[in-house]
Amino acid sequence: MKPWFRQHLAAFFRAARRLTDSPLSALLSILAIGIAMALPAAGYLCLDNLKALGANTSRVQQMSLFMNTGANEKARAAVERRLEALLPGQWRFVSRDAALRQMEANEGMAEIIATLPKNPLPDAFILEPDDAGPEDLERLRATLSAWPGVAHVQLDSAWIKRFDAFLRLGRLSVHLLTIIFAVGLIAVVFNTIRLQVLGQAEEIEVARLIGATDAFIRRPFCYLGVLQGALGGLTAALLLLAGTLALAPHVTRLAALYGSAFVLNGPSFPHGLALIGSGAALGWLGAQLSVRLIRDR
């Protein structure tokens, strides 16, 4: 175990030394990898923020339950008990008198309401269910509509479906973009390692003459690909963090103008680790494809 560990450690340091021997070339390769990873990662981050923005928008998640105009106190209490069991703490009651007073407060409505013989408005419940998809909300609306004493349940399902369809399209586009840039990243690492292999052809031949195996020769190049990919992933995470810090104050001010407390979320620590790990894995794959040249020489 110790000889195996020493061999891999030595190969890792040889790969790191190759990076420092040509710092400008290494820096440009790492920057290219970082930008290639940052673009699809920024797409995922935008979708996450859009989803959070939609969840914080009451129009997306709010639903109104209207009682029959002739419903008595007993029917209203029964609906309250059911709502408390189904959606605890996620609803509020608006009496017909309170709704009429709200309507009277609107300009020009007081005179019209004064001519009415009685209050035509029903008692209502305003529901704010947890973040759910349009199918879940439609099922909830159907369940509530079947309750005794309920006249109508209003849900802006068309708006929800459009928003959900937009998010689905965005996710599909980002998935395709991720695949394209992943292939490009592998190609960058492949070409970089290939140039390294071709540039050290004589050194490789000498190593073979003194008994070095193909695995021993290939190992530093594989670690070089892993290092480039991991550093590229770190660069992508730093680019996303810098972009978020630059945009966050402006987004917060814009949201405040619309009465929202939305805050732009940047990449979290697990997201950064995922970028570094993904970069290392793709770098290893590109290096593995490239070092096959050593076997074929």
NORCOR-V808288 format. One record per residue. N is the residue number from 1. RES is the residue in three letters. PHI is phi in whole degrees, -180 to 180 (none if undefined). PSI is psi in whole degrees, -180 to 180 (999 if undefined). BURIAL is I if it has 16 or more other C-alpha atoms within 10 Angstrom, else O. Layout:
BEGIN
N:RES:PHI:PSI:BURIAL
N:RES:PHI:PSI:BURIAL
END
This chain:
BEGIN
1:MET:none:-43:O
2:LYS:-66:-44:O
3:PRO:-60:-41:O
4:TRP:-62:-43:O
5:PHE:-66:-41:O
6:ARG:-65:-38:O
7:GLN:-63:-45:O
8:HIS:-69:-37:I
9:LEU:-65:-42:O
10:ALA:-64:-40:O
11:ALA:-65:-37:I
12:PHE:-63:-45:I
13:PHE:-70:-33:O
14:ARG:-65:-40:I
15:ALA:-65:-42:I
16:ALA:-64:-37:I
17:ARG:-67:-36:O
18:ARG:-65:-33:I
19:LEU:-65:-44:I
20:THR:-76:-20:O
21:ASP:-70:-30:O
22:SER:-130:75:O
23:PRO:-64:-38:O
24:LEU:-67:-46:O
25:SER:-62:-43:O
26:ALA:-64:-41:I
27:LEU:-63:-43:I
28:LEU:-66:-39:O
29:SER:-65:-45:I
30:ILE:-64:-40:I
31:LEU:-65:-40:I
32:ALA:-63:-42:I
33:ILE:-65:-43:I
34:GLY:-61:-43:I
35:ILE:-67:-41:I
36:ALA:-62:-35:I
37:MET:-83:-30:I
38:ALA:-70:-34:I
39:LEU:-64:-55:I
40:PRO:-66:-34:I
41:ALA:-63:-37:I
42:ALA:-65:-35:I
43:GLY:-63:-45:I
44:TYR:-62:-40:I
45:LEU:-66:-40:I
46:CYS:-63:-41:I
47:LEU:-64:-41:I
48:ASP:-62:-41:I
49:ASN:-70:-37:I
50:LEU:-65:-39:O
51:LYS:-64:-41:I
52:ALA:-65:-39:I
53:LEU:-64:-41:I
54:GLY:-65:-39:I
55:ALA:-67:-29:O
56:ASN:-86:-4:O
57:THR:-94:119:O
58:SER:-63:-28:O
59:ARG:-66:-25:O
60:VAL:-77:-40:I
61:GLN:-108:0:I
62:GLN:-93:142:I
63:MET:-139:143:I
64:SER:-115:130:I
65:LEU:-111:120:I
66:PHE:-106:130:I
67:MET:-81:161:I
68:ASN:-61:145:I
69:THR:-64:-25:I
70:GLY:-96:9:O
71:ALA:-68:137:O
72:ASN:-93:-177:O
73:GLU:-63:-35:O
74:LYS:-65:-43:O
75:ALA:-65:-40:I
76:ARG:-65:-42:I
77:ALA:-65:-36:O
78:ALA:-65:-41:O
79:VAL:-66:-39:I
80:GLU:-60:-43:I
81:ARG:-63:-42:O
82:ARG:-65:-41:O
83:LEU:-66:-39:I
84:GLU:-63:-34:O
85:ALA:-77:-35:O
86:LEU:-86:-45:O
87:LEU:-132:71:O
88:PRO:-63:125:O
89:GLY:75:8:O
90:GLN:-116:28:O
91:TRP:-151:162:I
92:ARG:-144:150:O
93:PHE:-97:137:O
94:VAL:-123:110:O
95:SER:-71:161:O
96:ARG:-64:-34:I
97:ASP:-69:-41:O
98:ALA:-65:-39:O
99:ALA:-65:-38:O
100:LEU:-67:-40:I
101:ARG:-65:-37:O
102:GLN:-63:-41:O
103:MET:-68:-37:O
104:GLU:-64:-28:I
105:ALA:-70:-19:O
106:ASN:-73:145:O
107:GLU:-63:129:O
108:GLY:86:-5:O
109:MET:-91:-24:O
110:ALA:-61:-43:O
111:GLU:-66:-38:O
112:ILE:-68:-43:O
113:ILE:-67:-32:I
114:ALA:-64:-24:O
115:THR:-85:-10:O
116:LEU:-76:138:O
117:PRO:-70:-30:O
118:LYS:-154:170:O
119:ASN:-71:117:O
120:PRO:-89:-4:O
121:LEU:-84:146:I
122:PRO:-92:164:I
123:ASP:-66:151:I
124:ALA:-144:156:I
125:PHE:-123:131:I
126:ILE:-100:118:I
127:LEU:-107:141:I
128:GLU:-130:81:I
129:PRO:-68:163:I
130:ASP:-63:167:O
131:ASP:-55:121:O
132:ALA:-148:159:O
133:GLY:-77:168:O
134:PRO:-62:-33:I
135:GLU:-66:-42:O
136:ASP:-64:-41:O
137:LEU:-68:-36:I
138:GLU:-66:-40:O
139:ARG:-65:-40:O
140:LEU:-64:-41:O
141:ARG:-62:-41:I
142:ALA:-65:-39:O
143:THR:-64:-46:O
144:LEU:-66:-37:I
145:SER:-64:-25:I
146:ALA:-83:-6:O
147:TRP:-71:146:O
148:PRO:-63:139:O
149:GLY:87:-6:I
150:VAL:-94:125:I
151:ALA:-89:-41:I
152:HIS:-160:144:I
153:VAL:-122:119:I
154:GLN:-101:130:O
155:LEU:-144:130:I
156:ASP:-82:67:I
157:SER:-67:-30:I
158:ALA:-63:-43:O
159:TRP:-64:-42:O
160:ILE:-65:-43:I
161:LYS:-65:-40:O
162:ARG:-64:-43:O
163:PHE:-65:-42:I
164:ASP:-66:-39:I
165:ALA:-65:-38:O
166:PHE:-63:-43:O
167:LEU:-65:-39:I
168:ARG:-64:-44:O
169:LEU:-64:-40:O
170:GLY:-63:-43:O
171:ARG:-63:-42:I
172:LEU:-63:-43:O
173:SER:-63:-41:O
174:VAL:-69:-36:I
175:HIS:-61:-45:O
176:LEU:-64:-41:O
177:LEU:-64:-38:I
178:THR:-63:-44:I
179:ILE:-63:-44:O
180:ILE:-62:-47:O
181:PHE:-73:-28:I
182:ALA:-65:-42:I
183:VAL:-63:-41:O
184:GLY:-63:-39:I
185:LEU:-64:-44:I
186:ILE:-61:-39:I
187:ALA:-66:-39:I
188:VAL:-63:-48:I
189:VAL:-65:-42:I
190:PHE:-57:-48:I
191:ASN:-67:-39:I
192:THR:-64:-47:I
193:ILE:-67:-38:I
194:ARG:-60:-44:I
195:LEU:-63:-37:O
196:GLN:-65:-43:I
197:VAL:-64:-46:I
198:LEU:-66:-36:O
199:GLY:-71:-21:O
200:GLN:-114:29:O
201:ALA:-59:-43:O
202:GLU:-66:-40:O
203:GLU:-63:-37:O
204:ILE:-66:-42:I
205:GLU:-64:-41:O
206:VAL:-64:-42:O
207:ALA:-62:-37:O
208:ARG:-66:-39:O
209:LEU:-64:-30:O
210:ILE:-95:11:O
211:GLY:102:8:O
212:ALA:-70:137:O
213:THR:-82:163:O
214:ASP:-62:-38:O
215:ALA:-62:-41:O
216:PHE:-65:-39:O
217:ILE:-72:-39:I
218:ARG:-75:-28:I
219:ARG:-56:-47:I
220:PRO:-62:-34:I
221:PHE:-68:-37:I
222:CYS:-65:-43:I
223:TYR:-67:-32:I
224:LEU:-63:-42:I
225:GLY:-64:-41:I
226:VAL:-63:-44:I
227:LEU:-63:-45:I
228:GLN:-63:-44:I
229:GLY:-65:-42:I
230:ALA:-66:-43:I
231:LEU:-67:-34:I
232:GLY:-65:-41:I
233:GLY:-64:-40:I
234:LEU:-64:-41:I
235:THR:-62:-42:I
236:ALA:-62:-42:I
237:ALA:-64:-40:I
238:LEU:-68:-37:I
239:LEU:-64:-42:I
240:LEU:-64:-41:I
241:LEU:-64:-43:I
242:ALA:-64:-42:O
243:GLY:-64:-40:O
244:THR:-65:-45:I
245:LEU:-63:-34:O
246:ALA:-74:-36:O
247:LEU:-90:-26:O
248:ALA:-55:-47:I
249:PRO:-61:-39:O
250:HIS:-69:-39:O
251:VAL:-66:-40:O
252:THR:-63:-43:O
253:ARG:-66:-40:O
254:LEU:-65:-42:O
255:ALA:-64:-37:I
256:ALA:-63:-33:O
257:LEU:-65:-26:O
258:TYR:-99:12:O
259:GLY:74:26:O
260:SER:-113:149:O
261:ALA:-102:27:O
262:PHE:-64:137:I
263:VAL:-125:131:I
264:LEU:-71:124:I
265:ASN:-94:134:O
266:GLY:-95:-175:I
267:PRO:-68:134:I
268:SER:-84:173:O
269:PHE:-61:-44:O
270:PRO:-61:-36:O
271:HIS:-64:-40:O
272:GLY:-63:-43:I
273:LEU:-64:-38:I
274:ALA:-64:-39:I
275:LEU:-65:-44:I
276:ILE:-64:-45:I
277:GLY:-64:-41:I
278:SER:-65:-41:I
279:GLY:-63:-43:I
280:ALA:-63:-41:I
281:ALA:-66:-44:I
282:LEU:-68:-37:I
283:GLY:-63:-41:I
284:TRP:-63:-41:I
285:LEU:-64:-45:I
286:GLY:-62:-40:I
287:ALA:-68:-40:I
288:GLN:-61:-41:I
289:LEU:-66:-36:I
290:SER:-75:-40:I
291:VAL:-73:-5:I
292:ARG:-63:-21:O
293:LEU:-61:-33:O
294:ILE:-65:-40:I
295:ARG:-67:-31:O
296:ASP:-88:-10:O
297:ARG:-75:999:O
END
